[in-house]
Amino acid sequence: MATDILMPALSPTMTEGKLARWLKKEGETISPGQVIAEIETDKATMEVEAVEEGILGKIFIPEGTEGVAVNTPIAVLIEEGEAVPEQAPAPKTAPVRQPEATAATPKTAAAPQKMAPASTPQPVATPTGRIVASPLAKRIAKEAGLDLSGIKGSGPNGRIVKRDVENAKTRGPAKPAATAVLPAEAETVPMSSMRKVIARRLTEAKTTIPHFYVSVDVQLDALLSLRQQLNAASPPEGDDAFKLSVNDMLIKATALTLRRVPDMNVSYAPDAIVHYPNVDISVAVSIPDGLITPIIRNADKKSLREISNETKDLVARARAGKLKPEEFQGGSFSISNMGMFGISAFSAIINPPQAGILAIAAGEKRPVVKGDSLAIGTVMTATISVDHRVVDGALAAQWMSVFRSVVENPISLVV
């Protein structure tokens, strides 16, 4: 009996993907566990493994096809002597036999951030491009000469309803965007699936979340001294060996601060504030063509050595495209560290649905006042970006004050 191979949902937020490459050809025999294709998602390129045995009867979706909806039949497995279907059946609402997927090496044009999509409603389009709208909304739009494709729907699942068209009439017809005039030597490079998602999600985050920012200068001398002592005490080799980075210690400091100021460990939900019981730190990692945020779970309860080893492992596998979805989806707070680039200060965009992200700049030699004397100290500027819907200025200032205290008195990181 023929068995459809469906476009898999490789993450809870995935609605479509690119069928990057077929690794099997029509007519080849397939065994369970064999990798048959590569799917490019908004995070990485994933390998699709067969869960049934049979013959790859027909490929419905050629490699290189973008925007393939989840649960769309991409190929069919048949038994020996069975007739091959000439065309793909209609997409199913739920998978019947879903391939398994594991992370593969990402393409150079694929990649991030890990941001959950914002809830801004969009017009719903069918695979043929038809926009879903109520009959009344269609009639009003036609009479007003409005293009439904430019109207965002506020009805169920983004359906365009009467009030959306009425609002569009009030605003008047949208003016077409000016076409950029590019130099003759300019090269236009198509965006990867990851870069498209990054562009959409960051735009949504910046335009729908009311950001505000609080910065403090933090002296690092005591933390750097403690790091030197701990690294000197590490065995030169073996399972107990470790080498702490400043970032490892700042992850732990952030986690302890969130535990001491738990009202920052939250996210926004319509008509509610979500309080997270665990402190899970998302760490921004640069990968080809984007960012991804692997998560240090329960970071406040882990030792510096555990955080260091786990971070190194997650970063290595993130850059190799081998993270599991649960390792980069979720988290209650984010850190973005650009200190290694010598950046003096910057502000980061919030990673929804989280309510805050800490931007860490470089430690620099600066004049500092110690007692009544002027001295030289290592100082970094840290800036928190906060969702004003759930966090007010006084709370953000309190959080930053506690963070500075933890970093400048780092003994709490090891006791």
TORKOLBA-970347 format. One line per 8 residues: number of its first residue (from 1); for each residue x, y, z of C-alpha. Coordinates in steps of 0.5 Angstrom, whole numbers, plus 500, padded with zeros to 3 digits. Example, Ala and Ser with C-alpha at 12.3 -4.5 7.8 and 13.67 -1.06 7.14 Angstrom:
% residues 2
1 = 525,491,516 | 527,498,514
% end
This chain:
% residues 415
1 = 500,500,500 | 503,507,498 | 505,511,504 | 506,519,503 | 512,522,506 | 510,529,509 | 513,535,510 | 515,535,517
9 = 514,540,523 | 521,540,526 | 519,545,531 | 513,548,534 | 513,554,531 | 515,552,524 | 509,552,518 | 513,552,512
17 = 520,550,510 | 525,549,504 | 526,542,501 | 534,543,500 | 536,537,497 | 534,530,496 | 539,524,498 | 535,519,495
25 = 532,518,488 | 526,515,485 | 526,508,485 | 531,507,490 | 529,502,496 | 529,506,503 | 530,503,510 | 527,505,516
33 = 533,510,519 | 536,512,512 | 536,520,511 | 532,521,505 | 532,529,504 | 535,535,508 | 530,541,510 | 532,548,511
41 = 528,551,517 | 528,558,520 | 534,555,525 | 538,550,521 | 538,545,516 | 535,538,518 | 536,531,516 | 529,527,514
49 = 530,520,516 | 525,515,513 | 520,511,518 | 518,506,513 | 521,501,508 | 519,501,501 | 521,504,494 | 521,511,493
57 = 516,511,488 | 515,519,486 | 518,525,489 | 512,531,489 | 516,537,491 | 523,538,487 | 529,540,491 | 530,547,492
65 = 523,549,493 | 521,554,498 | 515,555,502 | 513,548,503 | 507,548,508 | 508,543,514 | 504,536,512 | 504,537,505
73 = 506,530,501 | 513,531,499 | 514,524,496 | 511,517,496 | 513,510,498 | 511,504,495 | 511,497,495 | 514,492,490
81 = 510,492,484 | 505,497,486 | 503,503,482 | 506,510,482 | 501,515,484 | 502,521,478 | 500,527,483 | 501,528,490
89 = 494,528,494 | 492,534,498 | 496,536,504 | 493,533,510 | 491,537,517 | 495,532,521 | 501,528,519 | 499,520,518
97 = 506,518,517 | 511,523,519 | 519,522,518 | 524,523,523 | 529,529,523 | 535,530,526 | 540,536,525 | 545,537,520
105 = 550,542,518 | 547,548,516 | 548,551,509 | 552,558,509 | 546,561,507 | 542,559,512 | 541,561,520 | 536,565,528
113 = 535,567,532 | 531,564,536 | 525,568,536 | 518,566,537 | 513,569,532 | 510,575,535 | 502,575,535 | 501,580,530
121 = 495,578,525 | 496,577,518 | 492,575,512 | 491,568,511 | 493,565,504 | 491,559,501 | 497,555,498 | 494,558,491
129 = 495,565,494 | 487,566,495 | 487,571,501 | 481,569,506 | 476,574,508 | 469,575,510 | 464,576,504 | 462,582,507
137 = 469,585,508 | 470,583,500 | 464,587,498 | 466,593,502 | 473,592,499 | 471,592,492 | 467,598,493 | 472,602,496
145 = 477,599,491 | 482,597,496 | 487,591,495 | 485,585,500 | 493,583,500 | 495,590,504 | 490,589,509 | 492,585,516
153 = 486,581,518 | 484,581,526 | 479,575,525 | 480,568,527 | 487,565,524 | 488,572,521 | 481,572,517 | 480,579,514
161 = 473,582,517 | 469,588,516 | 472,592,521 | 479,591,518 | 477,594,511 | 473,600,515 | 480,601,518 | 483,601,512
169 = 478,606,508 | 480,611,514 | 487,610,513 | 486,611,505 | 490,607,500 | 497,605,502 | 502,609,498 | 507,604,494
177 = 514,604,497 | 519,607,493 | 524,603,489 | 531,603,491 | 536,605,486 | 542,600,486 | 548,602,483 | 550,598,477
185 = 555,594,481 | 551,592,486 | 549,585,487 | 542,582,490 | 543,576,494 | 536,572,496 | 535,571,503 | 535,564,506
193 = 529,562,510 | 533,563,517 | 534,571,515 | 527,572,512 | 525,569,519 | 530,574,523 | 528,580,519 | 520,578,520
201 = 521,577,527 | 526,582,529 | 521,587,526 | 515,585,529 | 519,585,536 | 521,592,535 | 515,595,533 | 510,591,537
209 = 514,591,544 | 515,597,547 | 522,597,549 | 526,601,554 | 533,601,556 | 537,602,563 | 545,602,563 | 550,601,568
217 = 557,601,569 | 560,595,572 | 567,594,575 | 570,587,573 | 576,587,577 | 574,582,583 | 571,578,578 | 577,577,573
225 = 581,576,579 | 576,570,582 | 576,567,575 | 584,567,575 | 584,564,581 | 579,558,579 | 582,557,572 | 589,556,576
233 = 586,551,581 | 583,547,575 | 587,540,573 | 591,541,567 | 587,535,564 | 582,530,565 | 574,530,566 | 575,535,572
241 = 579,540,568 | 575,547,566 | 577,554,563 | 572,559,565 | 570,565,561 | 568,572,563 | 561,570,559 | 561,564,563
249 = 561,568,570 | 556,573,567 | 551,568,565 | 551,565,572 | 551,572,575 | 545,574,571 | 541,567,573 | 543,569,580
257 = 540,576,579 | 534,573,576 | 533,569,582 | 533,575,587 | 529,579,583 | 524,574,580 | 519,579,577 | 524,580,571
265 = 523,573,570 | 517,574,566 | 513,575,559 | 507,578,557 | 501,575,555 | 494,578,553 | 491,580,560 | 496,577,564
273 = 504,576,566 | 507,570,566 | 512,568,571 | 517,563,570 | 519,558,576 | 526,556,573 | 531,561,570 | 533,559,563
281 = 538,563,560 | 538,564,552 | 545,565,550 | 546,569,543 | 550,565,538 | 553,568,532 | 552,562,526 | 552,563,519
289 = 547,568,516 | 544,569,523 | 543,568,530 | 541,562,535 | 540,562,542 | 541,556,546 | 539,555,553 | 542,554,559
297 = 537,551,563 | 536,552,571 | 543,556,570 | 542,559,577 | 543,552,580 | 549,550,576 | 556,551,578 | 561,555,574
305 = 564,549,571 | 557,546,569 | 555,552,566 | 562,553,562 | 562,546,559 | 555,546,557 | 556,553,554 | 562,550,550
313 = 558,544,548 | 552,548,546 | 555,553,542 | 559,548,538 | 553,544,536 | 549,551,534 | 555,552,529 | 555,545,527
321 = 547,546,526 | 546,540,531 | 542,543,536 | 535,539,538 | 529,544,538 | 528,544,545 | 535,546,546 | 534,553,543
329 = 526,554,544 | 524,557,550 | 528,560,555 | 526,566,560 | 531,571,559 | 537,573,554 | 544,575,554 | 548,578,548
337 = 555,579,549 | 559,583,544 | 565,584,549 | 570,580,544 | 569,585,539 | 571,591,543 | 564,594,543 | 563,600,548
345 = 556,599,549 | 550,597,545 | 542,595,546 | 539,589,544 | 532,587,541 | 528,583,546 | 527,576,544 | 520,575,545
353 = 516,572,549 | 521,574,554 | 521,581,557 | 528,582,557 | 535,581,554 | 542,584,557 | 547,587,552 | 554,586,555
361 = 560,590,552 | 567,590,553 | 571,591,559 | 575,597,558 | 581,600,563 | 577,606,565 | 579,611,571 | 575,610,577
369 = 574,613,584 | 576,608,590 | 574,612,596 | 577,619,595 | 582,617,590 | 582,616,583 | 585,609,580 | 584,605,574
377 = 579,599,574 | 576,595,568 | 569,597,567 | 564,594,562 | 557,597,560 | 551,593,561 | 545,595,558 | 538,591,559
385 = 532,592,554 | 526,591,557 | 518,590,555 | 515,596,558 | 508,592,558 | 510,588,564 | 516,591,567 | 517,598,569
393 = 523,603,570 | 524,602,578 | 524,594,577 | 529,594,571 | 533,599,575 | 533,595,581 | 535,589,577 | 541,592,574
401 = 543,594,581 | 543,587,584 | 547,585,577 | 552,590,578 | 553,588,586 | 553,580,584 | 559,582,579 | 563,586,583
409 = 562,582,589 | 563,575,585 | 564,570,591 | 556,569,591 | 558,565,584 | 562,560,587 | 558,559,594
% end
